[in-house]
Amino acid sequence: MNLHEYQAKELMVRHGVCVPAGEPATSIEEARTAIDKLFAEGHKRVVVKSQIHAGGRGKGTFKDGFQGGVHLADSPEDAAAKAEAMLGNVLVTKQTGEVGKQVNRLLITSAQDIISEFYVAVLLDRALGRPILMASAEGGMNIEEVAEKTPEKIIREVIDPDLGLQSFQGRKVAIALGLRGKLIGQTASLLQALFRTWHECDGSLVEINPMALIKNEDGTEQVVALDAKMSIDDNALYRHPDIAEMRDLSEEAPLEVEADKHDLNYIKLDGNIACLVNGAGLAMSTMDAIKHYGGEPANFLDVGGGATQEQVKAAFEIILSDPNVEAILVNIFGGIMNCNTIAEGIVAAVKETGLTLPLVVRLEGNNVAAGRQTLTESGVTLITADTMSEAAQKSVAAAK
């Protein structure tokens, strides 16, 4: 589950990460209140930041031509005007694609006098089976470019999951980033707090880009998190009801939200051949087979090892809600799954939805004979296949 910047910062603050003062706003009235409060507190400038689940906001463009989803403002009037220009408008970035995302929330935060910017993140290295801290002195909007062209500039520190990020590791990273004096210990503390946020919230990723060295009004220097990105492991949300409440369904694909209601793992893709498969590995292999024979998968859909007839029907309804779908491939290997349960679900779904698209079905494994008999006696029009390769070829041909 992805979080908005203001939500990620809220969790970071709980665990000791220093962030600039700021408040979220969902209306122009709330934005004006937050803006007035910051200027009344003595801040000379504020930043008005669009809150969407996508990166590249600063370089984005709104559908009406307004440039940038992140803006500095030197006065309450300027800030309010920029907030009004962004709220309710559709922002297009490299990560949103041409469709863009509507900005329903803003974060109004104090602007800082930035000396230098850095990138830091905590995530799981699946190859090592351990969390790692990543950092770079090349922070800011072009970190993806750094990772692609000069990966040697990215520092990696492996973290012992039993011990957590140690002070010496934090100091080591701070020195590698070019920080000196009191800033070394201060940065080490921030990095340890960042790891605590990741660990205690069951994060899959927590990222600060940029982490900035700023100059305060009294002339002192400080390291703070100017931006924040965080993703939570869905499987751990039952431990965090307060974080689960932060979920913003308006930022998620409607079909994926609907699939989640039925405990289906669904991800929409750009192709025209829908897949209904049991098991993530088999689903990936099925999509590979479709690609191999010249087709394009329309989705990843894993009904799991113990799907019910009702879940199968729900899966068909979700598939048919995608107007790009021109053929459906059902590929089931019954281990725990009863092939006849899938067959009964297919028959019920086809009859209820009045399916007219080509339907290719491959069943194998547990109770497959009964499943095939159910399909044969149903009177439903479908194309059968004995192997995944054959099913993929037939679905590609049917879609064409």
N, C-alpha and C positions, 0 to 999 in steps of 0.2 A: 504494500500500500504506500503510495507516494503522498508526501505532505507538502503543503505550501511553505514558502520561506518563513512566514511569520509563525507558523506552527512549529517548524523545525527549530527556530530560534527560541521559542518558548521552552521546548524540551532541553535545549542546550543550556539555557540560563538556569534551569532546575539543577543541572549537574555541574555548574560552575564556570561555564563559558561566558566571557564578557562580550556583550553585543551593544550597539548604539541604542539609545532610547527610541521608541517607536510604537505605533499602534496600528492595527488593521482597520479597514473601513469598507463597508459594503454599499454605501450611499454617499452622495456628495455632501449631505449634512454631516455624516460621521467623519468624512474626510476633512471638512472645514473645522470641526471640533478638534481633531487630532493635530491639524496644522496650527491652529491658534494656540493650542496648549504648548507645542514645541517652541514656537516663537516667544510665548509668554515666559517660558523657562529660561530664555536667554540665548537660544540657538540662533545663529545668524542665517543659516541656510537649512533647507530640508530636502529630502529625496522622496520623490513619489514613484513607487515601484508597482508595476502590474504583478498580480499574483495568479499565475497559471502553472500547470504542471508541464513546463517545457523550458529548456534552456535557451540562451541567445536572446533574451528579452530586450536587452539594451540595444541590440542591432536590428531588432524587429521593426516591422512596418504595419500600421493599422490599415484595415481595408479602405478607410476613407482618405488615406494618404498621410495621416499624421505619423511622423517618424519617431521611433523609439518607444519602448515600453518602460524605460527607466529615465526619469528626468530630475535634474537639480532645479531648485527654485529659491530665489533670493528674497521673496516677499510672500506674505499670506495670499495676496491676490494672484500672484503668478502660480503658486502651488495649487490653489483652488481651480484655476483655469486649466491647468494640466491634468488635474484629477478628473475634471469634468470631461475633458477630451478623451480620456482613457476608459472610464467606467462605462460598461455596456458596449464598448467597441470591440471589434474582432482583431486580435493581434496575430500576425503571421511571422513565424521565425523559421530558422533552418530545421528545428525539431518538430514543429507543428505541421509542416507541409503547407500546401496552398490553401487548404480549408481554414487553417488558423484556429484560434480558440478565443471565445468571448471572455473579456475581462470583467468578472463579477466582484472582484475584491482588489483592494489596493493595500499596500503597506506604506504608511507615512513614517519616515524615520529621520533622525537628525543627520545632517551631512558632516563628514569628517575631513580634517586637513590631512590628506594622505601623503606619506613620505615614500612608501613602497608597498607593493602587493605581492602576496604569496598564494600558493594553492596547497591545501591540506585535505586529506580524506582518510577515513577508516573504512575498510571493507574486508570481506572474506576472500582470501586467496584459496580457491578450491583445489588447486594443484598441491599446495602445501598443507591444506586442511587447517590453516591458522589465519587469524586476523592479521592484517598488515596496515601500517601507517604509510601513506604516500604523501610526499611533499615536493614542492618545486618553488624555486625563487622566481619562476616565470609564471606567476599567477595572473588572474584576470580573464578577460573574454577569450583569449586565444589559447587556452590550455590544451584543447583538442589538437591544435596545430603543433604544439610542443611535443605531445605524446606521439604524434605521427612522424614528425621530422627530426626531432632531437630527443629521443627517449632517454638518453643518458643524463639529461638534466632533471629527471624525476628521481627523487630519493625514495628508497623503500626500506622500511624497518619492520621486521617480523616480530609479532607480539606473542608471548607465551600466554595462552588462554587462561592458565591457572593463576598467573601472577599479574596479568594486565600490563599496560604500558608503564615501564619503569622510568623513574626520574632521569637516570643516566641516558636512556634512549631519547627522551624528550630534549635533553640538553644537546645530545649529539646531533639531532635533527635541526635544532635552533642554530647551532654553530654552522652546520652545512648550509643553512639558508642565509648566512652572512650576518646574523644578529650577534651582538656583543654586550658585555657588561650585564646590567640588571635585566636586560631584555631576554637573556638566555633562560634564566630561571622563570621569568614570567611566561615565556613561550612554552617552556616545558610543562608548566602548570596548566596552560590552556589546552595543550595536546593531550594531557592526561584526562582532563575534563571531557574532551571530545571523545576519547575512547570510552569513558564511563557512560556517556550518552549513548553511544553505539551499543555497548554491552548490556546496560540495564534496560534499554528500551527494545531490545531484540531487533536492532537495526540490521538491514542488509547492506546499507550504504549510508554514511554520514559525511557530508562534504562542505567545506568552507572555501568559497572561491568568489572574491578574494578574502583571505585573512590579511589584514592590513596593519602596517606600522603607521600610527597616526601621531600627530603633534597636538596635544591638548592646549587650551587657551593659556594655561600657566607655564607653557614651554616644555613640560614633561612629555616623554614619549611612551606610547602604550601599544600593545598588540591586541586587536579586537577582531571579531568575526563580522565582516560587513555584509556578507551574503551567506545563505545556508540552504542546503539541499539534503533531504533525508528520505529514505525508503525503509519501511518496516516489513519484517518477515510476516506474511499473512498467517502462517501457521502458529505464530506466537501471540496473535491478537487477543486470544481468550485470557491471556495473563495481563492485558493492558486495556481494560474497558474504557479508560479515559482517552487513550490514543485512538481506539477504534471509533470513538465518537467524532474524531477529527476527519474521518473519511469524507471526501467531497465527491459525491456521485456525479455531479455535473461535469467533472473533469474526466470521467471515464466513458468509454464507448458504451452506448446503451445496450447493445447486444451482449457485451461482456458482463454488464451489471445484471441483466436478466439471467444469464447462464449461472452466475454466482448464486442466485436465489435457489437454483435447483442442484447446487453442488456439482456443477459441470465446469470443467476447465476449458475455456473457450477464448481464443484470440482471433480476431478478424484479420484476414490478409487481403491482398489485392487481386487474387486470381478468380477463376470461375468454376473450379471443381471443389465442391464441399466435401469434407472428410468427417466421418463419424467412426471413431476408433476407441478401443479400450486399452489404456496404458500409454504413458507418455513416449516411451521408446518406440513402440509400434506406430504411434501417431507421427513421430518424426520420420521413421522409415517410410511410411505411407506417402508423406509429402515429398520425400526424396525420390520415391518411385514415380510419382506423378511428374515431377520435374524431369526425371531421366527420360521419360517417354514424350516429352515436349509439351506437357500441360502446366498449368499454374494452380496451386492449391488456393482455395478461397478462405480457408480457416485452419486453425489447429483446434480440434475438439476431442478431448479425452473424457469419456463417460465413466472411467474408473473401472475397477475390478468387480464391483458389486452393484452395477446399475440396475434399476428397476424398470418396469415397463413404462411407468410414468416419466422417468428421466429420459428414456429414449424418445418418447413423444415430444417432450419439451425440447430435446436436442433438435428434432426435425423442425419444430416451429421456429426455433432460433435460426437454423440454417436457411429456411425459406423466407426469413425476414430480410435477408441480404439479396438485393435485386441483381447482383452480379452473378449469382450462382446459376450455372447452366447444366450441371450434372452433379450427382451425389454418389460418393463412394463410401460404402460401409465395409470396414475391414475389421473383423472380430476374430481374435484368437482366444478361445475360452480355456482359461486355466481355472481360476475361481469363478469367472463369469460363465453362466449357463447360456449356451448359444440359443436355446429355445426361448429364453426370456427376451433376448435381443430380437429374435424373429417375430415374437408376438408384439413387441413394441413397434417394429417396423410396419407390420400389417396394420395395427391400430392407427399409427401416425399417417400412413398413406391414405387410409380411408377417411380419416377425420379432416385432413388438410386438402384432399382432392388433388394429390400430387400428380403433376403432368410431366415433370422433368425426368430425364433418364436416371434410373437408379441401378447402380451396380453393387452387388452384395457378394462378399466373400466371408464365409463362416468356416471356422476350423476349431477343433478341440472339444471341450466338455459338452456332451449331449448334442453334438453337431447333427446327428441323424434326425433327431426330433425337430431341430431348428430348420433343417432343409425341408422336412416334410410339411411343417407349418407354412413355410413360404410357398411350396408347390401347391398346396391345397387351398391357399388363400384367394386365388384368382387375381392377385396383384401383379401388375406388369412390372417385371424387373429383369435385369441382366445378371446372371450368376457367373462366378469365377471360382476356380479351385486354388489358385495361388495369388499372392499379392502382386506379382509381376503381371499376371494376366488381368487382374482387376484394375490395375493402374492403366494398362494399355486400353482396356475397354472403356474406362471412364474418360480418357483423353479423346478417344474416337467418338464417344457419345457427345461430348461437349462441342466437338467440331461439327 
